[in-house]
Amino acid sequence: MSDRPEIVCICGSTRFVDEMSAANRDLTFAGVIVVAPGVFPRAENHEADELITNEQKTALSALHLRKIDLADRVLVVNPGGYVGESTSREIAYAHATGKPISFTDPF
């Protein structure tokens, strides 16, 4: 048995930056290591999407899958049950790799 804290990867639409931040905070206070998206273009301003290239979006998506690899489990932040295309891919990936998945709202 390991002494290290549990590692949780937060997934969800980047439009839910406030909800992801709250989940990150709650998990961190509970002694969990959290890995989560590091870029929130939709939240920063309406022009931010134009500043991120397609290549960067692809790289960020691949990087998030590696974060799932590091995690013991995945928490999907999905207010109102919303799960978009990118999050659906991440859920499928987590499922395929055997990671337990939980949701903040019913899905």
URQUI-V307662 format. One record per residue. N is the residue number from 1. RES is the residue in one letter. SS is DSSP state (H for helix, E for strand, - for the rest). Layout:
BEGIN
N/RES/SS
N/RES/SS
END
This chain:
BEGIN
1/M/-
2/S/-
3/D/-
4/R/-
5/P/-
6/E/-
7/I/E
8/V/E
9/C/E
10/I/E
11/C/E
12/G/-
13/S/-
14/T/H
15/R/H
16/F/H
17/V/H
18/D/H
19/E/H
20/M/H
21/S/H
22/A/H
23/A/H
24/N/H
25/R/H
26/D/H
27/L/H
28/T/H
29/F/H
30/A/-
31/G/-
32/V/-
33/I/E
34/V/E
35/V/E
36/A/-
37/P/-
38/G/-
39/V/-
40/F/-
41/P/H
42/R/H
43/A/H
44/E/H
45/N/-
46/H/-
47/E/-
48/A/H
49/D/H
50/E/H
51/L/H
52/I/-
53/T/-
54/N/H
55/E/H
56/Q/H
57/K/H
58/T/H
59/A/H
60/L/H
61/S/H
62/A/H
63/L/H
64/H/H
65/L/H
66/R/H
67/K/H
68/I/H
69/D/H
70/L/H
71/A/-
72/D/-
73/R/E
74/V/E
75/L/E
76/V/E
77/V/-
78/N/-
79/P/H
80/G/H
81/G/H
82/Y/-
83/V/-
84/G/-
85/E/H
86/S/H
87/T/H
88/S/H
89/R/H
90/E/H
91/I/H
92/A/H
93/Y/H
94/A/H
95/H/H
96/A/H
97/T/-
98/G/-
99/K/-
100/P/E
101/I/E
102/S/E
103/F/E
104/T/-
105/D/-
106/P/-
107/F/-
END
